[in-house]
Amino acid sequence: MGGRILVGAPGSGSGKTLLVCGLLTALKKRGLSCRSYKCGPDYIDPMFHRSVLGIESGNLDSYFSTPEEIRKRVGKETADCGMTVIEGVMGYYDGLGGNSVRASSYDIASITGTPAVLVINGRGAGLSLAALVKGFREFQKDSRIEAVIVNRTSPMMAERLRGPIEETGAAFLGCLPELKDLHLESRHLGLVMPGEVKRLEESLERLAEEMERRLDLDRLLLLAEKCEELSVYDAHMPGGQKTPGPKAAAGGERIPVGVARDEAFCFYYGENLRMLEKMGAELVEFSPLRDEKLPEGICGLILGGGYPELHAGELEKNASMRESVRRAAGRGLPVMAECGGFLYLKEQLEGADGKMYDMVGHLKGVSKNAGRLTRFGYLELQGLPEGPVKGHEFHYWDCTENGNFCRAVKPGNGRSWDCMERSGAVTAGFPHLYYPSNPAVPEEFMRKCRTFRKENLTERNI
């Protein structure tokens, strides 16, 4: 097992995302094999780490998963890694409802036994930064905060703060001045076109060089070695028992399931896809933007979230694909559609340009820009025949018909609303579901896929 570090901050906007990307680049240049994680439900940073940095990444979320499941997973996935970097979410202690540490960066650091580095924004501040560090370290008895990096400040000011910061008990790893020509657009980090990769790689190479020059990365690596060793077995379960997993596929039969994957549909939890594969799915990727029709022979369809509003015109122009999806759904093909995929199944979608475009039309309703973030955050879906399942919503578009198949309930305050549609074998809605929180949901989907296959054995083309 190699080292492990969590990079957190007092709040959003401190620069931790850019710093994590630079750190991963610097570690790769040192020849270390790296693995990264993002705290919370966000898909975008892990997508960026994979597409631009070439580093396997995923989510760690203590609302979706139990501490035992998280520990086992990290232990298994990082067993052969030289260094693991976990990027925090929001403020270090910000969890459910904003007034709980559950599902916070601190919660993940505690569950995994990982030392944390606090990245603080030094712009417009001096000695007060030491007071901030002291407060964060003492807010919880075991804060896990071992070190500090001051961002967006001059080396001269940072050196003046070295003594006061280290008096709090945290190691001072240095500072980074503001690099005005180097920034990442937060909302669309996942939308990295092939032509952009080289430019981003060059920018991150320069950032990595700055970090090698200005930060004590050797000391950071030594701190990372203080992480708790995690076994592939659950340390907190009697006798080191394994956590029960999903039901394996019977008889090794593989069921082809189409997965929409392109610039418009790109939000998928790796754990969801791996669970489907364990249940017997053979995942067949295709592009609703470029392919003429669905892959031949598929017995199920997954339409993930993404940015269909940015590509609404292209989706409308690909009429043969829209007709292929509409016809397949009408014939009983099992479909799971989330957020962007849900919008795609509707009749019309307002594009980011304000124009209306025709979509698949299998489900009634028109989707428009709400002008603000709508129904944001964690939820639990209640009322599904398969039982409750956890998920989250994050979208700026809303629909005239969101469905009333089940009820979304916010953890903590109990606020709820109707959502989701189930029309025949199609289950669709705004919530992004986390399958491991209730394996019965993907099991029911795969059961429907097998039934569809048996009933359509003689047909090759959907």
Protein Blocks (a to p, Z undefined) as FASTA:
>chain_A
ZZddddddfbehiopmmmmmmmmmmmmmnopacddddedjbfklmmmmmmmnopacdddd
fklpcfklmmmmmmmmmmmpcbdcdddehjfklcehhiacghpaklmmmmnopacddddd
fehiaklmmmmmmmmmmmpmblopabdcdehiafklmmmmmmmmmmnopacebdcdddfk
bccdfklmmmccfklmmmmmmmmmmmmmmmmmmpcfklmmmmmmmpccddfbdfkbghhi
acddddddehhiacdddddddfklocdcfklmmmmmmnopacddddfklmmbdcehiabd
cddedjfklmmmmmmmmmmlmmmmmmmmmnopacddehjlmmmmmmbdcdfkopacddek
lagcddddehiaehiaddddehianbpcddddddfbdcfbgbjfbccddehjlpacdedj
dehjaccdfbdcdfklomklmmmmmmmmmmmmmmmmmpmbZZ
